[in-house]
Amino acid sequence: MKLIGNNMVALEFLALAEGLALARKSGVNLKALPQVLAEADYGSDLLTNNARSTIAGNFAPFF
């Protein structure tokens, strides 16, 4: 079960990285992206919190 959960989290991080790269290259305001993720149906706390940290350049672990 742990491996399944870790795989799901890893895929969510991968999707976030791809989304941030696409947003940056498209000229999207990255500072607005976490708020969009927080309110969107496809958003999650994991995506929102990690988007904020990544955009700010903070890569410290959450644990």
C-alpha positions in Angstrom: 0.0 0.0 0.0 2.9 2.4 0.8 4.4 1.9 -2.6 1.0 2.7 -4.3 0.7 5.9 -2.3 4.2 7.0 -3.0 3.7 6.3 -6.7 0.5 8.5 -6.7 2.3 11.3 -4.9 5.3 11.1 -7.3 2.9 11.3 -10.3 1.3 14.4 -8.8 4.7 16.0 -8.4 5.5 15.2 -12.0 2.3 16.8 -13.2 3.0 19.9 -11.1 6.5 20.2 -12.6 5.1 19.8 -16.2 2.3 22.3 -15.4 4.7 24.9 -14.0 7.0 24.6 -17.0 4.1 25.0 -19.4 2.8 28.0 -17.4 6.2 29.6 -17.4 6.8 29.1 -21.1 3.2 30.4 -21.9 3.7 33.6 -19.9 1.2 32.7 -17.2 1.5 34.6 -13.9 3.0 32.0 -11.7 2.1 33.8 -8.5 -1.6 33.3 -9.4 -1.3 29.6 -10.1 -1.5 28.3 -6.5 -4.8 30.2 -6.0 -6.2 28.6 -9.1 -5.1 25.2 -8.0 -6.7 25.8 -4.6 -10.1 26.6 -6.2 -10.0 24.2 -9.1 -11.7 20.8 -9.2 -8.4 19.2 -10.1 -6.5 20.9 -7.3 -5.3 19.4 -4.1 -3.5 20.6 -1.0 -0.4 18.7 -2.1 -0.4 20.6 -5.5 -1.3 23.9 -4.0 1.3 23.9 -1.2 4.1 22.5 -3.4 3.3 25.0 -6.2 3.7 27.8 -3.7 7.0 26.5 -2.4 8.4 25.7 -5.9 7.5 29.1 -7.3 9.1 30.7 -4.3 12.3 28.6 -4.8 11.8 26.8 -1.5 12.7 23.1 -1.9 12.9 22.2 1.8 11.1 19.0 2.7 7.7 19.3 4.5 8.6 16.7 7.1 
